[in-house]
């Protein structure tokens, strides 16, 4: 009986120009994290976690790492006791802030129309 060799799945590059951006931004919690940092300024991890209600520490850490690697968020580490790590948005994120503001306006409009989340 021949055994099949499992090959790791390699995700092909998206032919759509927006595909790579959506790959990062469309993940659960990501826009909420960016919105919180955009509206409140740089925050320490614990404060950010409280701002994004319901997110686990593990998921927040994963999303922040992805956002940092993508250049949307910076991480500032201070070697003090206890260590202080602050997260904030980068200049690259300033372009997306405009889109987040438009989404927030749309959400408020829909809420007043009784269509929140639709």
N, CA, C and O atoms as a GROMACS GRO file, in nm:
protein
  472
    1UNK      N    1   0.084  -0.117   0.000
    1UNK     CA    2   0.000   0.000   0.000
    1UNK      C    3   0.089   0.124   0.000
    1UNK      O    4   0.175   0.138   0.087
    2UNK      N    5   0.070   0.210  -0.094
    2UNK     CA    6   0.150   0.332  -0.107
    2UNK      C    7   0.097   0.438  -0.010
    2UNK      O    8  -0.024   0.453   0.008
    3UNK      N    9   0.188   0.509   0.049
    3UNK     CA   10   0.146   0.616   0.140
    3UNK      C   11   0.160   0.749   0.069
    3UNK      O   12   0.256   0.773  -0.004
    4UNK      N   13   0.066   0.833   0.091
    4UNK     CA   14   0.069   0.966   0.030
    4UNK      C   15   0.152   1.059   0.116
    4UNK      O   16   0.143   1.056   0.239
    5UNK      N   17   0.231   1.139   0.053
    5UNK     CA   18   0.311   1.238   0.124
    5UNK      C   19   0.233   1.367   0.131
    5UNK      O   20   0.190   1.421   0.028
    6UNK      N   21   0.215   1.417   0.250
    6UNK     CA   22   0.144   1.544   0.266
    6UNK      C   23   0.238   1.659   0.238
    6UNK      O   24   0.346   1.669   0.296
    7UNK      N   25   0.197   1.745   0.150
    7UNK     CA   26   0.276   1.863   0.120
    7UNK      C   27   0.215   1.982   0.191
    7UNK      O   28   0.093   1.994   0.198
    8UNK      N   29   0.298   2.070   0.244
    8UNK     CA   30   0.242   2.188   0.307
    8UNK      C   31   0.169   2.272   0.203
    8UNK      O   32   0.213   2.287   0.089
    9UNK      N   33   0.056   2.327   0.246
    9UNK     CA   34  -0.020   2.411   0.155
    9UNK      C   35   0.048   2.545   0.140
    9UNK      O   36   0.076   2.614   0.238
   10UNK      N   37   0.076   2.579   0.017
   10UNK     CA   38   0.136   2.709  -0.012
   10UNK      C   39   0.027   2.795  -0.071
   10UNK      O   40  -0.034   2.759  -0.172
   11UNK      N   41   0.003   2.906  -0.008
   11UNK     CA   42  -0.101   2.994  -0.054
   11UNK      C   43  -0.049   3.078  -0.171
   11UNK      O   44   0.050   3.149  -0.157
   12UNK      N   45  -0.116   3.068  -0.286
   12UNK     CA   46  -0.071   3.148  -0.400
   12UNK      C   47  -0.095   3.296  -0.375
   12UNK      O   48  -0.187   3.334  -0.304
   13UNK      N   49  -0.012   3.378  -0.436
   13UNK     CA   50  -0.029   3.523  -0.423
   13UNK      C   51  -0.162   3.561  -0.488
   13UNK      O   52  -0.199   3.508  -0.592
   14UNK      N   53  -0.230   3.653  -0.425
   14UNK     CA   54  -0.360   3.697  -0.475
   14UNK      C   55  -0.341   3.782  -0.600
   14UNK      O   56  -0.257   3.873  -0.602
   15UNK      N   57  -0.419   3.753  -0.706
   15UNK     CA   58  -0.411   3.837  -0.826
   15UNK      C   59  -0.475   3.973  -0.803
   15UNK      O   60  -0.448   4.069  -0.875
   16UNK      N   61  -0.559   3.981  -0.703
   16UNK     CA   62  -0.628   4.105  -0.669
   16UNK      C   63  -0.533   4.194  -0.588
   16UNK      O   64  -0.475   4.148  -0.490
   17UNK      N   65  -0.517   4.319  -0.628
   17UNK     CA   66  -0.424   4.409  -0.560
   17UNK      C   67  -0.460   4.430  -0.413
   17UNK      O   68  -0.372   4.451  -0.330
   18UNK      N   69  -0.587   4.424  -0.381
   18UNK     CA   70  -0.630   4.448  -0.243
   18UNK      C   71  -0.621   4.320  -0.159
   18UNK      O   72  -0.636   4.325  -0.036
   19UNK      N   73  -0.598   4.206  -0.223
   19UNK     CA   74  -0.599   4.078  -0.155
   19UNK      C   75  -0.505   4.069  -0.037
   19UNK      O   76  -0.543   4.022   0.070
   20UNK      N   77  -0.381   4.113  -0.055
   20UNK     CA   78  -0.283   4.105   0.055
   20UNK      C   79  -0.322   4.196   0.172
   20UNK      O   80  -0.302   4.160   0.288
   21UNK      N   81  -0.376   4.313   0.141
   21UNK     CA   82  -0.421   4.403   0.246
   21UNK      C   83  -0.536   4.342   0.324
   21UNK      O   84  -0.539   4.345   0.446
   22UNK      N   85  -0.632   4.285   0.251
   22UNK     CA   86  -0.747   4.222   0.316
   22UNK      C   87  -0.705   4.100   0.397
   22UNK      O   88  -0.767   4.068   0.499
   23UNK      N   89  -0.601   4.032   0.352
   23UNK     CA   90  -0.550   3.916   0.425
   23UNK      C   91  -0.513   3.955   0.569
   23UNK      O   92  -0.535   3.877   0.662
   24UNK      N   93  -0.459   4.073   0.586
   24UNK     CA   94  -0.420   4.122   0.719
   24UNK      C   95  -0.540   4.183   0.792
   24UNK      O   96  -0.567   4.149   0.907
   25UNK      N   97  -0.611   4.271   0.725
   25UNK     CA   98  -0.716   4.349   0.792
   25UNK      C   99  -0.845   4.274   0.819
   25UNK      O  100  -0.918   4.310   0.912
   26UNK      N  101  -0.875   4.171   0.741
   26UNK     CA  102  -1.004   4.103   0.755
   26UNK      C  103  -1.005   3.996   0.863
   26UNK      O  104  -1.108   3.932   0.886
   27UNK      N  105  -0.894   3.975   0.929
   27UNK     CA  106  -0.890   3.875   1.035
   27UNK      C  107  -0.969   3.924   1.156
   27UNK      O  108  -0.974   4.044   1.182
   28UNK      N  109  -1.032   3.832   1.229
   28UNK     CA  110  -1.110   3.873   1.346
   28UNK      C  111  -1.028   3.960   1.442
   28UNK      O  112  -0.912   3.931   1.468
   29UNK      N  113  -1.089   4.062   1.492
   29UNK     CA  114  -1.035   4.156   1.590
   29UNK      C  115  -0.942   4.262   1.533
   29UNK      O  116  -0.919   4.364   1.599
   30UNK      N  117  -0.888   4.243   1.416
   30UNK     CA  118  -0.785   4.333   1.365
   30UNK      C  119  -0.833   4.476   1.351
   30UNK      O  120  -0.767   4.569   1.399
   31UNK      N  121  -0.947   4.496   1.287
   31UNK     CA  122  -0.996   4.633   1.270
   31UNK      C  123  -1.034   4.695   1.404
   31UNK      O  124  -1.018   4.816   1.424
   32UNK      N  125  -1.082   4.614   1.496
   32UNK     CA  126  -1.114   4.666   1.629
   32UNK      C  127  -0.988   4.715   1.701
   32UNK      O  128  -0.989   4.819   1.766
   33UNK      N  129  -0.881   4.640   1.689
   33UNK     CA  130  -0.752   4.680   1.749
   33UNK      C  131  -0.704   4.810   1.687
   33UNK      O  132  -0.666   4.903   1.758
   34UNK      N  133  -0.706   4.817   1.554
   34UNK     CA  134  -0.660   4.938   1.486
   34UNK      C  135  -0.747   5.057   1.521
   34UNK      O  136  -0.697   5.168   1.539
   35UNK      N  137  -0.877   5.036   1.530
   35UNK     CA  138  -0.969   5.144   1.566
   35UNK      C  139  -0.937   5.196   1.707
   35UNK      O  140  -0.933   5.317   1.728
   36UNK      N  141  -0.915   5.105   1.801
   36UNK     CA  142  -0.883   5.145   1.938
   36UNK      C  143  -0.753   5.225   1.944
   36UNK      O  144  -0.747   5.329   2.011
   37UNK      N  145  -0.650   5.180   1.876
   37UNK     CA  146  -0.522   5.251   1.875
   37UNK      C  147  -0.534   5.385   1.803
   37UNK      O  148  -0.473   5.484   1.844
   38UNK      N  149  -0.613   5.388   1.698
   38UNK     CA  150  -0.631   5.511   1.621
   38UNK      C  151  -0.704   5.617   1.702
   38UNK      O  152  -0.669   5.735   1.696
   39UNK      N  153  -0.805   5.577   1.776
   39UNK     CA  154  -0.886   5.672   1.853
   39UNK      C  155  -0.827   5.710   1.987
   39UNK      O  156  -0.852   5.820   2.037
   40UNK      N  157  -0.748   5.622   2.047
   40UNK     CA  158  -0.699   5.645   2.182
   40UNK      C  159  -0.550   5.673   2.191
   40UNK      O  160  -0.499   5.706   2.298
   41UNK      N  161  -0.478   5.660   2.080
   41UNK     CA  162  -0.334   5.682   2.083
   41UNK      C  163  -0.261   5.559   2.134
   41UNK      O  164  -0.323   5.456   2.161
   42UNK      N  165  -0.128   5.570   2.148
   42UNK     CA  166  -0.048   5.456   2.193
   42UNK      C  167  -0.096   5.406   2.329
   42UNK      O  168  -0.131   5.484   2.418
   43UNK      N  169  -0.095   5.274   2.343
   43UNK     CA  170  -0.141   5.210   2.468
   43UNK      C  171  -0.054   5.092   2.504
   43UNK      O  172   0.007   5.027   2.419
   44UNK      N  173  -0.050   5.068   2.633
   44UNK     CA  174   0.015   4.946   2.680
   44UNK      C  175  -0.077   4.828   2.654
   44UNK      O  176  -0.198   4.844   2.636
   45UNK      N  177  -0.019   4.709   2.653
   45UNK     CA  178  -0.092   4.588   2.617
   45UNK      C  179  -0.219   4.568   2.700
   45UNK      O  180  -0.326   4.544   2.644
   46UNK      N  181  -0.208   4.580   2.830
   46UNK     CA  182  -0.323   4.556   2.918
   46UNK      C  183  -0.436   4.655   2.894
   46UNK      O  184  -0.553   4.617   2.897
   47UNK      N  185  -0.402   4.779   2.871
   47UNK     CA  186  -0.503   4.881   2.844
   47UNK      C  187  -0.571   4.850   2.711
   47UNK      O  188  -0.694   4.860   2.700
   48UNK      N  189  -0.493   4.814   2.611
   48UNK     CA  190  -0.549   4.780   2.481
   48UNK      C  191  -0.641   4.660   2.491
   48UNK      O  192  -0.747   4.657   2.429
   49UNK      N  193  -0.602   4.562   2.568
   49UNK     CA  194  -0.685   4.442   2.585
   49UNK      C  195  -0.819   4.478   2.648
   49UNK      O  196  -0.921   4.420   2.611
   50UNK      N  197  -0.820   4.571   2.741
   50UNK     CA  198  -0.947   4.614   2.802
   50UNK      C  199  -1.032   4.694   2.703
   50UNK      O  200  -1.155   4.690   2.709
   51UNK      N  201  -0.967   4.766   2.612
   51UNK     CA  202  -1.038   4.844   2.511
   51UNK      C  203  -1.107   4.753   2.408
   51UNK      O  204  -1.214   4.786   2.357
   52UNK      N  205  -1.045   4.640   2.380
   52UNK     CA  206  -1.100   4.545   2.283
   52UNK      C  207  -1.167   4.433   2.362
   52UNK      O  208  -1.111   4.325   2.380
   53UNK      N  209  -1.287   4.460   2.409
   53UNK     CA  210  -1.358   4.367   2.497
   53UNK      C  211  -1.379   4.231   2.431
   53UNK      O  212  -1.423   4.222   2.316
   54UNK      N  213  -1.346   4.126   2.505
   54UNK     CA  214  -1.370   3.991   2.459
   54UNK      C  215  -1.251   3.923   2.394
   54UNK      O  216  -1.253   3.802   2.372
   55UNK      N  217  -1.146   3.998   2.362
   55UNK     CA  218  -1.029   3.938   2.297
   55UNK      C  219  -0.940   3.872   2.403
   55UNK      O  220  -0.925   3.924   2.513
   56UNK      N  221  -0.883   3.758   2.367
   56UNK     CA  222  -0.791   3.691   2.459
   56UNK      C  223  -0.651   3.750   2.443
   56UNK      O  224  -0.620   3.812   2.341
   57UNK      N  225  -0.568   3.732   2.543
   57UNK     CA  226  -0.430   3.780   2.537
   57UNK      C  227  -0.356   3.716   2.421
   57UNK      O  228  -0.278   3.783   2.352
   58UNK      N  229  -0.380   3.587   2.399
   58UNK     CA  230  -0.311   3.515   2.292
   58UNK      C  231  -0.347   3.573   2.155
   58UNK      O  232  -0.258   3.597   2.073
   59UNK      N  233  -0.476   3.595   2.131
   59UNK     CA  234  -0.519   3.648   2.001
   59UNK      C  235  -0.470   3.791   1.984
   59UNK      O  236  -0.426   3.828   1.875
   60UNK      N  237  -0.476   3.871   2.089
   60UNK     CA  238  -0.427   4.008   2.080
   60UNK      C  239  -0.279   4.010   2.045
   60UNK      O  240  -0.236   4.089   1.962
   61UNK      N  241  -0.201   3.924   2.109
   61UNK     CA  242  -0.058   3.915   2.080
   61UNK      C  243  -0.035   3.876   1.934
   61UNK      O  244   0.049   3.936   1.866
   62UNK      N  245  -0.109   3.776   1.886
   62UNK     CA  246  -0.093   3.733   1.746
   62UNK      C  247  -0.126   3.845   1.649
   62UNK      O  248  -0.052   3.869   1.553
   63UNK      N  249  -0.237   3.914   1.673
   63UNK     CA  250  -0.278   4.022   1.583
   63UNK      C  251  -0.179   4.138   1.586
   63UNK      O  252  -0.147   4.195   1.482
   64UNK      N  253  -0.130   4.173   1.704
   64UNK     CA  254  -0.033   4.282   1.714
   64UNK      C  255   0.097   4.247   1.641
   64UNK      O  256   0.157   4.333   1.576
   65UNK      N  257   0.140   4.122   1.651
   65UNK     CA  258   0.261   4.079   1.578
   65UNK      C  259   0.241   4.092   1.428
   65UNK      O  260   0.328   4.142   1.358
   66UNK      N  261   0.125   4.046   1.380
   66UNK     CA  262   0.096   4.055   1.236
   66UNK      C  263   0.090   4.200   1.192
   66UNK      O  264   0.145   4.235   1.087
   67UNK      N  265   0.025   4.285   1.270
   67UNK     CA  266   0.014   4.427   1.235
   67UNK      C  267   0.151   4.496   1.240
   67UNK      O  268   0.178   4.584   1.159
   68UNK      N  269   0.235   4.455   1.332
   68UNK     CA  270   0.370   4.512   1.340
   68UNK      C  271   0.452   4.468   1.218
   68UNK      O  272   0.522   4.550   1.158
   69UNK      N  273   0.444   4.340   1.182
   69UNK     CA  274   0.517   4.290   1.065
   69UNK      C  275   0.469   4.357   0.936
   69UNK      O  276   0.548   4.374   0.843
   70UNK      N  277   0.341   4.394   0.931
   70UNK     CA  278   0.284   4.458   0.813
   70UNK      C  279   0.307   4.609   0.812
   70UNK      O  280   0.276   4.676   0.713
   71UNK      N  281   0.362   4.662   0.920
   71UNK     CA  282   0.395   4.804   0.925
   71UNK      C  283   0.280   4.895   0.965
   71UNK      O  284   0.289   5.016   0.945
   72UNK      N  285   0.172   4.840   1.022
   72UNK     CA  286   0.059   4.922   1.064
   72UNK      C  287   0.071   4.967   1.210
   72UNK      O  288   0.015   5.069   1.248
   73UNK      N  289   0.144   4.890   1.289
   73UNK     CA  290   0.156   4.916   1.433
   73UNK      C  291   0.303   4.913   1.471
   73UNK      O  292   0.381   4.833   1.420
   74UNK      N  293   0.340   5.003   1.564
   74UNK     CA  294   0.475   4.996   1.619
   74UNK      C  295   0.467   4.940   1.760
   74UNK      O  296   0.364   4.947   1.827
   75UNK      N  297   0.579   4.883   1.803
   75UNK     CA  298   0.592   4.827   1.938
   75UNK      C  299   0.711   4.895   2.002
   75UNK      O  300   0.822   4.890   1.949
   76UNK      N  301   0.687   4.957   2.117
   76UNK     CA  302   0.796   5.024   2.188
   76UNK      C  303   0.816   4.951   2.321
   76UNK      O  304   0.725   4.946   2.405
   77UNK      N  305   0.935   4.895   2.339
   77UNK     CA  306   0.967   4.819   2.459
   77UNK      C  307   1.061   4.900   2.547
   77UNK      O  308   1.161   4.955   2.500
   78UNK      N  309   1.026   4.908   2.676
   78UNK     CA  310   1.113   4.974   2.774
   78UNK      C  311   1.156   4.869   2.876
   78UNK      O  312   1.073   4.802   2.938
   79UNK      N  313   1.286   4.857   2.892
   79UNK     CA  314   1.342   4.759   2.985
   79UNK      C  315   1.339   4.814   3.128
   79UNK      O  316   1.442   4.850   3.184
   80UNK      N  317   1.221   4.819   3.184
   80UNK     CA  318   1.203   4.860   3.323
   80UNK      C  319   1.137   4.744   3.396
   80UNK      O  320   1.100   4.644   3.334
   81UNK      N  321   1.122   4.757   3.527
   81UNK     CA  322   1.058   4.652   3.603
   81UNK      C  323   0.925   4.706   3.656
   81UNK      O  324   0.925   4.802   3.733
   82UNK      N  325   0.813   4.648   3.616
   82UNK     CA  326   0.795   4.546   3.513
   82UNK      C  327   0.816   4.605   3.375
   82UNK      O  328   0.803   4.726   3.357
   83UNK      N  329   0.847   4.521   3.277
   83UNK     CA  330   0.870   4.572   3.141
   83UNK      C  331   0.746   4.647   3.090
   83UNK      O  332   0.633   4.607   3.115
   84UNK      N  333   0.770   4.754   3.018
   84UNK     CA  334   0.661   4.833   2.961
   84UNK      C  335   0.666   4.821   2.809
   84UNK      O  336   0.766   4.855   2.746
   85UNK      N  337   0.557   4.772   2.752
   85UNK     CA  338   0.546   4.760   2.607
   85UNK      C  339   0.427   4.844   2.564
   85UNK      O  340   0.315   4.825   2.612
   86UNK      N  341   0.452   4.936   2.474
   86UNK     CA  342   0.348   5.025   2.423
   86UNK      C  343   0.329   5.000   2.274
   86UNK      O  344   0.425   4.980   2.201
   87UNK      N  345   0.203   5.002   2.231
   87UNK     CA  346   0.169   4.984   2.090
   87UNK      C  347   0.099   5.108   2.040
   87UNK      O  348   0.023   5.172   2.113
   88UNK      N  349   0.124   5.142   1.915
   88UNK     CA  350   0.059   5.257   1.853
   88UNK      C  351   0.059   5.239   1.703
   88UNK      O  352   0.120   5.146   1.650
   89UNK      N  353  -0.009   5.329   1.634
   89UNK     CA  354  -0.017   5.319   1.488
   89UNK      C  355   0.102   5.390   1.423
   89UNK      O  356   0.157   5.485   1.478
   90UNK      N  357   0.138   5.342   1.306
   90UNK     CA  358   0.249   5.400   1.230
   90UNK      C  359   0.193   5.500   1.128
   90UNK      O  360   0.072   5.512   1.112
   91UNK      N  361   0.283   5.569   1.060
   91UNK     CA  362   0.240   5.661   0.954
   91UNK      C  363   0.167   5.586   0.843
   91UNK      O  364   0.075   5.641   0.782
   92UNK      N  365   0.206   5.464   0.817
   92UNK     CA  366   0.139   5.383   0.715
   92UNK      C  367  -0.009   5.365   0.749
   92UNK      O  368  -0.094   5.357   0.660
   93UNK      N  369  -0.038   5.358   0.876
   93UNK     CA  370  -0.175   5.337   0.921
   93UNK      C  371  -0.261   5.462   0.901
   93UNK      O  372  -0.384   5.452   0.898
   94UNK      N  373  -0.200   5.577   0.888
   94UNK     CA  374  -0.276   5.702   0.873
   94UNK      C  375  -0.372   5.696   0.755
   94UNK      O  376  -0.482   5.750   0.762
   95UNK      N  377  -0.332   5.629   0.646
   95UNK     CA  378  -0.420   5.615   0.530
   95UNK      C  379  -0.543   5.531   0.564
   95UNK      O  380  -0.653   5.561   0.518
   96UNK      N  381  -0.525   5.429   0.642
   96UNK     CA  382  -0.637   5.341   0.678
   96UNK      C  383  -0.727   5.408   0.782
   96UNK      O  384  -0.845   5.374   0.792
   97UNK      N  385  -0.672   5.501   0.859
   97UNK     CA  386  -0.754   5.574   0.956
   97UNK      C  387  -0.874   5.639   0.889
   97UNK      O  388  -0.984   5.643   0.946
   98UNK      N  389  -0.853   5.691   0.770
   98UNK     CA  390  -0.963   5.755   0.696
   98UNK      C  391  -1.074   5.655   0.667
   98UNK      O  392  -1.192   5.687   0.680
   99UNK      N  393  -1.036   5.536   0.630
   99UNK     CA  394  -1.134   5.432   0.601
   99UNK      C  395  -1.207   5.391   0.729
   99UNK      O  396  -1.329   5.372   0.728
  100UNK      N  397  -1.134   5.378   0.839
  100UNK     CA  398  -1.196   5.344   0.967
  100UNK      C  399  -1.296   5.452   1.009
  100UNK      O  400  -1.403   5.419   1.060
  101UNK      N  401  -1.263   5.578   0.987
  101UNK     CA  402  -1.354   5.687   1.021
  101UNK      C  403  -1.481   5.678   0.937
  101UNK      O  404  -1.591   5.701   0.987
  102UNK      N  405  -1.466   5.643   0.809
  102UNK     CA  406  -1.584   5.628   0.723
  102UNK      C  407  -1.670   5.510   0.769
  102UNK      O  408  -1.793   5.519   0.767
  103UNK      N  409  -1.608   5.400   0.808
  103UNK     CA  410  -1.683   5.286   0.859
  103UNK      C  411  -1.756   5.322   0.989
  103UNK      O  412  -1.870   5.279   1.011
  104UNK      N  413  -1.690   5.400   1.074
  104UNK     CA  414  -1.754   5.442   1.199
  104UNK      C  415  -1.876   5.531   1.168
  104UNK      O  416  -1.980   5.516   1.231
  105UNK      N  417  -1.862   5.623   1.074
  105UNK     CA  418  -1.975   5.708   1.034
  105UNK      C  419  -2.090   5.624   0.980
  105UNK      O  420  -2.206   5.648   1.013
  106UNK      N  421  -2.058   5.526   0.897
  106UNK     CA  422  -2.161   5.440   0.841
  106UNK      C  423  -2.230   5.360   0.951
  106UNK      O  424  -2.352   5.344   0.948
  107UNK      N  425  -2.155   5.311   1.046
  107UNK     CA  426  -2.211   5.236   1.158
  107UNK      C  427  -2.308   5.322   1.239
  107UNK      O  428  -2.416   5.277   1.277
  108UNK      N  429  -2.269   5.447   1.265
  108UNK     CA  430  -2.358   5.539   1.338
  108UNK      C  431  -2.485   5.568   1.260
  108UNK      O  432  -2.595   5.572   1.316
  109UNK      N  433  -2.470   5.587   1.129
  109UNK     CA  434  -2.587   5.613   1.043
  109UNK      C  435  -2.683   5.496   1.048
  109UNK      O  436  -2.803   5.514   1.068
  110UNK      N  437  -2.630   5.375   1.031
  110UNK     CA  438  -2.714   5.256   1.031
  110UNK      C  439  -2.781   5.236   1.167
  110UNK      O  440  -2.895   5.192   1.175
  111UNK      N  441  -2.709   5.270   1.273
  111UNK     CA  442  -2.766   5.254   1.407
  111UNK      C  443  -2.887   5.344   1.424
  111UNK      O  444  -2.989   5.303   1.480
  112UNK      N  445  -2.877   5.468   1.376
  112UNK     CA  446  -2.990   5.560   1.388
  112UNK      C  447  -3.108   5.515   1.300
  112UNK      O  448  -3.223   5.548   1.328
  113UNK      N  449  -3.078   5.440   1.193
  113UNK     CA  450  -3.182   5.388   1.106
  113UNK      C  451  -3.236   5.254   1.155
  113UNK      O  452  -3.327   5.198   1.095
  114UNK      N  453  -3.179   5.204   1.264
  114UNK     CA  454  -3.224   5.076   1.318
  114UNK      C  455  -3.170   4.957   1.241
  114UNK      O  456  -3.227   4.848   1.249
  115UNK      N  457  -3.061   4.974   1.167
  115UNK     CA  458  -3.002   4.866   1.087
  115UNK      C  459  -2.861   4.832   1.132
  115UNK      O  460  -2.780   4.790   1.050
  116UNK      N  461  -2.830   4.848   1.256
  116UNK     CA  462  -2.694   4.826   1.303
  116UNK      C  463  -2.648   4.684   1.269
  116UNK      O  464  -2.718   4.586   1.295
  117UNK      N  465  -2.528   4.675   1.211
  117UNK     CA  466  -2.466   4.546   1.180
  117UNK      C  467  -2.515   4.481   1.052
  117UNK      O  468  -2.476   4.369   1.021
  118UNK      N  469  -2.600   4.550   0.977
  118UNK     CA  470  -2.650   4.489   0.853
  118UNK      C  471  -2.571   4.538   0.735
  118UNK      O  472  -2.598   4.497   0.622
   0.00000   0.00000   0.00000
